[in-house]
Amino acid sequence: AVGCPLRWASSFSQPGPTESDPSEGQVFLSESCVKRLLEITEGSEFLRLQVEGGGCSGFQYKFSLDTVINPDDRQGQRGVVVVGVFEQGGARVVVDVDSLAFVKGSMVDFSQELIRSSFQVVSNPQAEKGCSCGTSFSVKF
C-alpha cells in the first residue's frame, strides 16, 4: 500500500527553513492502517507507537490505543514546536519524541494474514535489520 505524506496535526507548527528533507521527521500511514484505525478508534482515540529496548534485535515496536497527548509527544526545535502527531484521513498516530528518532521516515501499516493481524512499522530508514516477525529491529550507527 502506498502512503501519503502526513501533515503535522498542530496549529502551533509553523513552516520554516530546514537543512534537511522536510519529510525526514515524519511518519507515514498506509491506506490499510488508516482504514483499520477508523474501524477501531472512537472519539479522541489514536494509535500510539513507542520504541522500547528489547526484542531479539535490540529494539522493539509497541502499539497501543491512547487518548492523551503527553508532554513528551512534543519537542521544541529552533523556536518551532514539532509535534509527533501524524494524521491522515481522520486516523491519527502519535509518537513520543524519543521514539520518533527511531522511526522517522517510516510507514505504519496494518497487515492481515491467516494467523495474525497487526500494526507494523515498515520501510524504517533508521533500522539496520529486523526480526522475521517485524516487531524487533536494530538501529544504524
Residue, then its C-alpha position, 0 to 999 in steps of 0.5 A: a500500500v502506498g502512503c501519503p505524506l502526513r501533515w503535522a496535526s498542530s496549529f502551533s507548527q509553523p513552516g520554516p527553513t530546514e537543512s534537511d528533507p522536510s519529510e525526514g521527521q515524519v511518519f507515514l500511514s498506509e491506506s490499510c492502517v488508516k482504514r483499520l484505525l477508523e474501524i477501531t478508534e472512537g472519539s479522541e482515540f489514536l494509535r500510539l507507537q513507542v520504541e522500547g529496548g528489547g526484542c531479539s534485535g535490540f529494539q522493539y515496536k509497541f502499539s497501543l490505543d491512547t487518548v492523551i497527548n503527553p508532554d513528551d509527544r512534543q519537542g521544541q526545535r529552533g523556536v518551532v514546536v514539532v509535534g509527533v502527531f501524524e494524521q491522515g484521513g481522520a486516523r491519527v498516530v502519535v509518537d513520543v519524541d524519543s521514539l520518533a528518532f527511531v522511526k522517522g521516515s517510516m510507514v505504519d501499516f496494518s497487515q492481515e494474514l491467516i494467523r495474525s493481524s497487526f500494526q507494523v512499522v515498515s520501510n524504517p530508514q533508521a533500522e539496520k535489520g529486523c526480526s522475521c516477525g517485524t516487531s524487533f529491529s536494530v538501529k544504524f550507527 
